[in-house]
């Protein structure tokens, strides 16, 4: 199975995916890492592991859809089975989501449906919640609203700062994201309405 990872930043979740693939935990091939930022450290992580990278500059496209069409055109040559968003800061266009419906997953640093958007950790902390944590979900046309695959709970401490909370949320991300990818690769995830179910082993053999 060919996986493409979309990134924008430092790439800690990308590294967790790379490590899981390299160890054999995820039986798949990372065919490409795409970034909308030329200086994203995630790209260095990919290159270090011999993974092909692609920087696509949003500034040269008129619209979000034009950008996504250019990316999709490139992906078609890669026989992509699955797309993982790992700190990708662009909202995917409806065109992109429809093109790979049911095959795009994302990791969000808050317990959806609460605290959607780019400031999930800060918003949870500011709100005063006692627990937060990451969510892995399928991507739909509505931002941070797709069926939930997995969540992990992180206790918010009284003395937490945004940085200290982010560190603990990231620790959980690096556990649940590779696991969710593994389940997808092994055909264990089934979407029914808003819910994601695990297929049992015997069902896979039928």
KOLNU-693606 format. One line per 8 residues: number of its first residue (from 1); for each residue x, y, z of N, C-alpha, C. Coordinates in Angstrom, 2 decimals, padded with zeros to 5 digits. Example, Ala and Ser with C-alpha at 12.3 -4.5 7.8 and 13.67 -1.06 7.14 Angstrom:
1) 013.19 -005.69 007.80 012.30 -004.50 007.80 013.20 -003.30 007.80  012.85 -002.25 007.08 013.67 -001.06 007.14 012.90 000.03 007.87
***
This chain:
1) 000.85 -001.19 000.00 000.00 000.00 000.00 000.88 001.24 000.00  000.56 002.18 -000.87 001.34 003.42 -000.98 000.70 004.55 -000.17  001.49 005.12 000.71 001.04 006.23 001.56 001.73 007.51 001.11  000.97 008.60 001.06 001.53 009.92 000.85 001.25 010.73 002.11  002.26 011.44 002.61 002.10 012.26 003.82 002.23 013.72 003.44  001.24 014.52 003.86 001.27 015.96 003.62 001.70 016.66 004.90  002.68 017.57 004.78 003.28 018.21 005.95 003.44 019.72 005.74  003.61 020.42 006.85 003.91 021.86 006.79 004.98 022.28 007.78
9) 005.24 021.44 008.79 006.09 021.89 009.90 007.26 020.98 010.22  007.46 020.77 011.53 008.67 020.05 011.98 008.62 018.56 011.70  007.42 018.01 011.58 007.30 016.62 011.14 007.47 015.56 012.20  007.07 015.85 013.45 007.22 014.81 014.48 006.27 013.63 014.22  005.06 013.92 013.72 004.16 012.81 013.39 004.65 012.06 012.16  005.23 012.77 011.20 005.83 012.10 010.06 006.90 011.13 010.54  007.73 011.58 011.48 008.80 010.73 012.01 008.22 009.48 012.67  007.12 009.64 013.40 006.46 008.48 014.04 005.97 007.50 012.98
17) 005.47 008.02 011.86 005.00 007.16 010.77 006.19 006.46 010.10  007.25 007.23 009.83 008.46 006.65 009.22 009.01 005.52 010.09  009.09 005.76 011.40 009.61 004.75 012.33 008.74 003.50 012.34  007.42 003.71 012.28 006.49 002.57 012.31 006.58 001.75 011.02  006.80 002.42 009.90 006.97 001.71 008.62 008.31 000.97 008.61  009.35 001.65 009.05 010.69 001.05 009.04 010.75 -000.19 009.93  010.06 -000.16 011.06 010.09 -001.29 012.00 009.21 -002.46 011.54  008.37 -002.20 010.51 007.46 -003.24 010.05 006.11 -003.22 010.74
25) 005.94 -002.32 011.70 004.64 -002.20 012.40 003.54 -001.84 011.40  003.85 -000.91 010.49 002.94 -000.58 009.40 003.50 -001.20 008.12  002.73 -002.11 007.53 003.20 -002.80 006.33 002.78 -002.00 005.08  003.52 -000.93 004.83 003.19 -000.03 003.71 004.46 000.69 003.27  004.32 001.43 002.17 005.44 002.17 001.60 005.09 003.65 001.58  005.96 004.49 002.13 005.74 005.94 002.04 006.27 006.38 000.68  005.33 006.61 -000.25 005.71 006.89 -001.63 006.18 008.32 -001.83  005.70 009.23 -000.97 005.99 010.65 -001.19 005.62 011.47 000.04
33) 006.41 012.49 000.31 006.06 013.49 001.33 005.93 014.83 000.62  004.76 015.45 000.77 004.47 016.72 000.10 004.39 017.84 001.14  005.02 018.97 000.84 004.95 020.12 001.74 004.55 021.38 000.99  003.81 022.24 001.68 003.47 023.56 001.12 004.46 024.61 001.60  005.45 024.16 002.40 006.49 025.08 002.89 007.86 024.48 002.55  008.65 025.26 001.81 009.95 024.76 001.37 010.93 024.50 002.49  010.77 025.23 003.62 011.73 025.09 004.72 011.22 024.19 005.85  010.15 023.45 005.60 009.60 022.56 006.65 010.64 021.50 007.01
41) 010.92 021.36 008.30 011.92 020.38 008.73 011.47 018.95 008.42  010.17 018.77 008.29 009.64 017.45 007.93 010.27 016.94 006.64  010.57 017.85 005.73 011.18 017.45 004.45 012.58 016.86 004.67  013.31 017.44 005.63 014.64 016.91 005.96 014.53 015.50 006.53  013.52 015.29 007.36 013.30 013.95 007.94 013.06 012.92 006.82  012.23 013.32 005.85 011.92 012.41 004.74 013.17 012.11 003.92  013.91 013.16 003.58 015.12 012.98 002.76 016.14 012.09 003.47  016.24 012.27 004.78 017.17 011.48 005.59 016.85 009.99 005.48
49) 015.57 009.70 005.27 015.13 008.31 005.19 015.02 007.83 003.74  015.46 008.67 002.80 015.44 008.27 001.39 014.06 008.32 000.76  013.14 009.08 001.36 011.78 009.18 000.84 011.70 010.35 -000.14  011.03 010.14 -001.24 010.87 011.21 -002.23 010.06 012.36 -001.64  010.45 013.60 -001.94 009.74 014.77 -001.42 009.30 015.68 -002.56  008.26 016.44 -002.29 007.76 017.41 -003.26 007.34 018.68 -002.52  007.97 019.79 -002.88 007.53 021.10 -002.37 006.71 021.77 -003.46  005.48 022.10 -003.12 004.59 022.79 -004.05 004.28 024.16 -003.45
57) 004.69 025.21 -004.11 004.56 026.57 -003.57 003.15 027.12 -003.83  002.37 027.36 -002.76 001.00 027.87 -002.94 000.95 029.24 -003.62  002.04 029.99 -003.52 002.03 031.37 -004.05 001.88 031.42 -005.57  002.22 030.34 -006.24 002.16 030.38 -007.71 000.80 029.93 -008.27  -000.14 029.65 -007.35 -001.47 029.22 -007.79 -002.52 030.26 -007.43  -003.51 030.39 -008.30 -004.54 031.42 -008.08 -005.50 031.06 -006.94  -005.77 029.78 -006.79 -006.76 029.39 -005.78 -006.33 028.10 -005.09  -007.01 027.81 -003.98 -006.75 026.59 -003.22 -007.01 025.36 -004.10
65) -008.07 025.44 -004.90 -008.41 024.29 -005.76 -007.35 024.08 -006.85  -006.84 025.18 -007.42 -005.77 025.06 -008.42 -004.55 024.38 -007.83  -004.22 024.77 -006.61 -003.08 024.17 -005.91 -003.32 022.67 -005.73  -004.50 022.33 -005.21 -004.81 020.92 -004.94 -004.84 020.10 -006.22  -005.31 020.70 -007.31 -005.34 019.98 -008.59 -003.92 019.64 -009.05  -003.00 020.56 -008.81 -001.60 020.32 -009.17 -001.00 019.20 -008.33  -001.34 019.19 -007.04 -000.85 018.13 -006.15 -001.45 016.78 -006.57  -002.76 016.75 -006.80 -003.44 015.51 -007.18 -002.87 014.95 -008.48
73) -002.59 015.83 -009.42 -002.01 015.41 -010.70 -000.70 014.64 -010.45  000.08 015.15 -009.53 001.34 014.50 -009.17 001.09 013.16 -008.47  000.08 013.14 -007.59 -000.21 011.93 -006.81 -000.71 010.79 -007.69  -001.37 011.12 -008.78 -001.92 010.07 -009.65 -000.84 009.12 -010.16  000.37 009.65 -010.34 001.47 008.81 -010.80 002.02 007.88 -009.71  001.59 008.12 -008.49 002.14 007.37 -007.36 001.25 006.21 -006.92  000.13 006.01 -007.60 -000.81 004.95 -007.20 -001.12 005.01 -005.71  -001.61 006.15 -005.28 -001.81 006.41 -003.85 -003.01 005.64 -003.30
81) -002.78 004.93 -002.20 -003.85 004.21 -001.52 -004.39 004.98 -000.32  -003.54 005.83 000.24 -003.89 006.50 001.50 -003.11 007.80 001.62  -003.78 008.82 002.15 -003.12 010.12 002.39 -003.22 010.44 003.87  -002.07 010.76 004.47 -002.03 011.12 005.89 -001.61 012.58 006.02  -002.41 013.36 006.71 -002.05 014.74 007.01 -001.29 014.74 008.34  -000.09 015.29 008.33 000.73 015.30 009.53 001.24 016.71 009.77  000.43 017.50 010.44 000.80 018.90 010.67 000.67 019.71 009.40  -000.23 019.31 008.50 -000.45 020.04 007.25 -001.40 021.18 007.55
89) -000.97 022.42 007.30 -001.72 023.58 007.77 -002.70 024.14 006.73  -002.75 023.54 005.57 -003.71 023.98 004.56 -005.00 023.18 004.67  -006.13 023.85 004.49 -007.41 023.15 004.44 -007.57 022.58 003.03  -007.83 021.29 002.94 -007.99 020.67 001.63 -009.27 021.14 000.95  -009.20 021.33 -000.35 -010.38 021.73 -001.12 -011.34 020.55 -001.24  -012.60 020.87 -001.54 -013.60 019.82 -001.75 -013.16 018.89 -002.88  -012.51 019.46 -003.89 -012.00 018.68 -005.02 -011.05 017.58 -004.53  -010.09 017.95 -003.70 -009.10 017.00 -003.20 -009.78 015.91 -002.37
97) -010.67 016.34 -001.47 -011.33 015.38 -000.57 -012.17 014.38 -001.38  -012.87 014.87 -002.39 -013.69 013.97 -003.22 -012.81 012.99 -004.01  -011.66 013.46 -004.45 -010.75 012.64 -005.23 -010.26 011.42 -004.44  -010.07 011.60 -003.13 -009.56 010.51 -002.28 -010.51 010.22 -001.12  -011.78 010.25 -001.40 -012.81 010.06 -000.36 -012.60 008.75 000.41  -012.63 008.87 001.74 -012.49 007.69 002.58 -011.07 007.17 002.69  -010.10 007.92 002.11 -008.70 007.46 002.14 -007.76 008.51 002.71  -008.33 009.61 003.25 -007.51 010.67 003.85 -007.76 010.68 005.36
105) -006.68 010.61 006.14 -006.86 010.75 007.58 -005.96 011.86 008.12  -006.38 012.38 009.26 -005.70 013.53 009.86 -005.57 013.31 011.36  -004.58 013.95 011.95 -004.44 013.97 013.41 -004.67 015.40 013.87  -005.58 015.56 014.84 -005.91 016.89 015.37 -005.58 016.91 016.86  -004.97 018.01 017.37 -004.49 018.01 018.76 -005.53 018.36 019.82  -006.79 018.01 019.60 -007.83 018.22 020.60 -008.87 017.12 020.44  -009.72 016.99 021.45 -010.76 015.97 021.43 -011.95 016.48 020.63  -011.95 016.18 019.34 -013.07 016.62 018.49 -014.37 015.97 018.98
113) -015.51 016.67 018.82 -015.70 017.87 018.02 -015.36 019.20 018.71  -014.77 019.15 019.90 -014.38 020.40 020.57 -013.08 020.94 019.97  -012.95 022.26 019.97 -011.70 022.95 019.64 -011.13 022.57 018.27  -011.96 022.79 017.27 -011.51 022.59 015.89 -010.56 023.72 015.50  -009.91 023.55 014.35 -009.06 024.62 013.84 -007.61 024.51 014.28  -006.84 025.53 013.94 -005.38 025.45 014.09 -004.87 025.63 015.52  -005.72 026.12 016.42 -005.26 026.40 017.79 -005.88 025.46 018.83  -006.01 024.20 018.46 -006.70 023.24 019.33 -006.14 023.15 020.75
121) -004.83 023.19 020.89 -004.21 023.06 022.22 -004.43 024.34 023.03  -004.15 025.48 022.43 -004.33 026.77 023.12 -005.80 026.97 023.50  -006.70 026.66 022.57 -008.13 026.88 022.83 -008.62 026.00 023.98  -008.16 024.77 024.05 -008.56 023.87 025.13 -008.03 024.38 026.47  -006.78 024.83 026.46 -006.17 025.35 027.69 -006.89 026.61 028.15  -007.13 027.53 027.22 -007.82 028.79 027.55 -009.23 028.56 028.07  -009.87 027.51 027.55 -011.26 027.23 027.96 -011.33 026.69 029.39  -010.21 026.09 029.82 -010.16 025.57 031.18 -010.59 024.12 031.30
129) -010.51 023.35 030.22 -010.90 021.94 030.30 -009.93 021.17 031.20  -010.42 020.10 031.77 -009.59 019.26 032.65 -008.89 018.15 031.88  -009.46 017.77 030.73 -008.81 016.79 029.86 -008.89 017.26 028.42  -007.89 016.90 027.67 -007.89 017.14 026.23 -007.18 015.95 025.61  -006.69 016.09 024.38 -005.97 014.98 023.76 -006.20 014.94 022.28  -005.41 014.13 021.57 -005.50 014.11 020.11 -006.64 013.24 019.58  -007.03 013.53 018.34 -008.06 012.79 017.63 -007.54 012.43 016.24  -007.66 011.16 015.87 -007.41 010.75 014.48 -008.77 010.59 013.81
137) -008.93 011.22 012.65 -010.23 011.16 011.99 -010.09 011.12 010.48  -011.11 010.61 009.84 -011.18 010.69 008.38 -011.46 012.14 007.99  -010.91 012.55 006.88 -011.09 013.93 006.41 -012.30 014.00 005.49  -013.17 014.96 005.78 -014.33 015.23 004.93 -014.24 016.68 004.47  -015.22 017.10 003.70 -015.18 018.47 003.15 -015.31 019.52 004.25  -015.94 019.16 005.35 -016.05 020.10 006.47 -014.85 019.92 007.40  -014.19 021.01 007.74 -012.92 020.94 008.50 -013.10 020.29 009.87  -012.19 019.35 010.18 -012.14 018.69 011.50 -013.49 018.09 011.90
145) -014.20 017.53 010.93 -015.55 017.04 011.21 -015.78 015.60 010.78  -014.76 014.93 010.22 -014.96 013.58 009.70 -015.08 012.54 010.81  -015.53 011.33 010.44 -015.69 010.23 011.40 -014.40 009.97 012.18  -014.56 009.77 013.49 -013.41 009.64 014.40 -012.93 008.19 014.45  -011.62 008.03 014.24 -010.99 006.71 014.26 -010.48 006.38 015.67  -009.81 007.35 016.29 -009.20 007.11 017.61 -009.00 008.42 018.35  -009.05 008.33 019.67 -008.75 009.49 020.53 -007.96 009.02 021.73  -007.18 009.92 022.32 -006.45 009.63 023.55 -006.66 010.78 024.51
153) -006.77 010.46 025.78 -007.05 011.49 026.79 -005.76 011.93 027.47  -005.59 013.25 027.55 -004.45 013.85 028.24 -004.99 014.78 029.32  -004.56 014.54 030.56 -005.01 015.39 031.67 -004.34 016.76 031.57  -005.13 017.80 031.80 -004.59 019.16 031.81 -004.23 019.51 033.25  -002.96 019.83 033.47 -002.49 020.15 034.82 -002.67 021.63 035.11  -002.77 021.96 036.40 -003.00 023.34 036.81 -001.89 024.28 036.35  -000.67 023.76 036.28 000.46 024.63 035.93 000.85 024.48 034.45  000.00 023.88 033.64 000.32 023.68 032.23 000.44 025.00 031.48
161) 001.43 025.05 030.61 001.52 026.11 029.61 001.13 025.47 028.28  000.99 026.28 027.26 000.67 025.72 025.94 001.76 024.74 025.50  003.02 025.08 025.77 004.13 024.22 025.37 004.16 022.89 026.12  003.94 022.95 027.44 004.00 021.71 028.23 002.83 020.79 027.88  001.67 021.39 027.62 000.51 020.58 027.23 000.72 019.99 025.84  001.26 020.80 024.94 001.51 020.33 023.57 002.44 019.11 023.58  003.45 019.16 024.45 004.41 018.06 024.51 003.72 016.74 024.86  002.80 016.79 025.83 002.12 015.56 026.26 001.07 015.11 025.23
169) 000.44 016.07 024.57 -000.51 015.73 023.51 000.23 015.06 022.35  001.40 015.60 022.01 002.20 015.02 020.92 002.64 013.60 021.24  002.98 013.35 022.51 003.37 011.98 022.91 002.27 010.99 022.57  001.02 011.39 022.84 -000.12 010.51 022.55 -000.38 010.42 021.04  -000.19 011.54 020.34 -000.35 011.53 018.88 000.54 010.47 018.25  001.78 010.42 018.74 002.77 009.52 018.14 002.45 008.05 018.42  001.53 007.80 019.36 001.07 006.42 019.63 -000.16 006.09 018.78  -001.15 006.99 018.80 -002.43 006.61 018.18 -002.45 006.78 016.66
177) -001.60 007.69 016.13 -001.63 007.90 014.68 -001.07 006.70 013.92  000.13 006.21 014.27 000.62 005.01 013.59 -000.33 003.81 013.73  -000.96 003.69 014.90 -001.89 002.56 015.11 -003.08 002.68 014.16  -003.62 003.89 014.01 -004.76 004.11 013.12 -004.38 003.83 011.66  -003.17 004.25 011.29 -002.69 004.01 009.92 -002.55 002.51 009.68  -001.99 001.81 010.66 -001.85 000.35 010.57 -003.22 -000.31 010.36  -004.21 000.12 011.13 -005.55 -000.46 011.00 -006.15 -000.20 009.62  -005.92 001.00 009.09 -006.41 001.32 007.74 -005.72 000.42 006.71
185) -004.41 000.33 006.80 -003.62 -000.47 005.86 -004.08 -001.92 005.87  -004.42 -002.42 007.05 -004.83 -003.82 007.19 -006.32 -004.03 006.90  -007.00 -002.97 006.47 -008.41 -003.09 006.10 -009.35 -003.31 007.26  -008.96 -002.83 008.43 -009.77 -003.09 009.63 -010.79 -002.00 009.94  -010.72 -000.86 009.23 -011.60 000.26 009.54 -012.78 000.30 008.57  -013.96 000.49 009.13 -015.16 000.58 008.31 -016.00 001.77 008.78  -016.33 002.65 007.85 -017.14 003.83 008.19 -018.61 003.50 007.99  -019.41 003.73 009.04 -020.87 003.60 008.94 -021.48 004.88 009.50
193) -021.94 005.74 008.60 -022.45 007.04 009.05 -021.33 007.86 009.64  -021.54 008.28 010.88 -020.52 009.09 011.57 -019.53 008.22 012.33  -019.78 006.93 012.40 -018.95 006.08 013.26 -017.99 005.22 012.46  -016.85 004.94 013.12 -015.84 004.06 012.53 -015.80 002.79 013.37  -015.97 001.65 012.70 -015.95 000.35 013.37 -014.71 -000.43 012.97  -014.29 -001.33 013.86 -013.17 -002.23 013.57 -013.72 -003.54 013.05  -013.28 -003.95 011.88 -013.63 -005.27 011.38 -012.85 -006.32 012.16  -013.50 -007.42 012.50 -012.81 -008.48 013.23 -011.96 -009.30 012.26
201) -010.97 -009.94 012.81 -010.02 -010.71 011.99 -010.73 -011.71 011.08  -011.73 -012.43 011.62 -012.38 -013.47 010.84 -013.14 -012.88 009.66  -013.62 -011.64 009.79 -014.35 -011.00 008.71 -013.42 -010.70 007.54  -012.16 -010.36 007.86 -011.18 -010.07 006.82 -010.84 -011.30 005.97  -010.97 -012.50 006.60 -010.59 -013.71 005.89 -011.72 -014.25 005.02  -012.93 -013.79 005.24 -014.08 -014.29 004.47 -014.02 -013.83 003.02
***
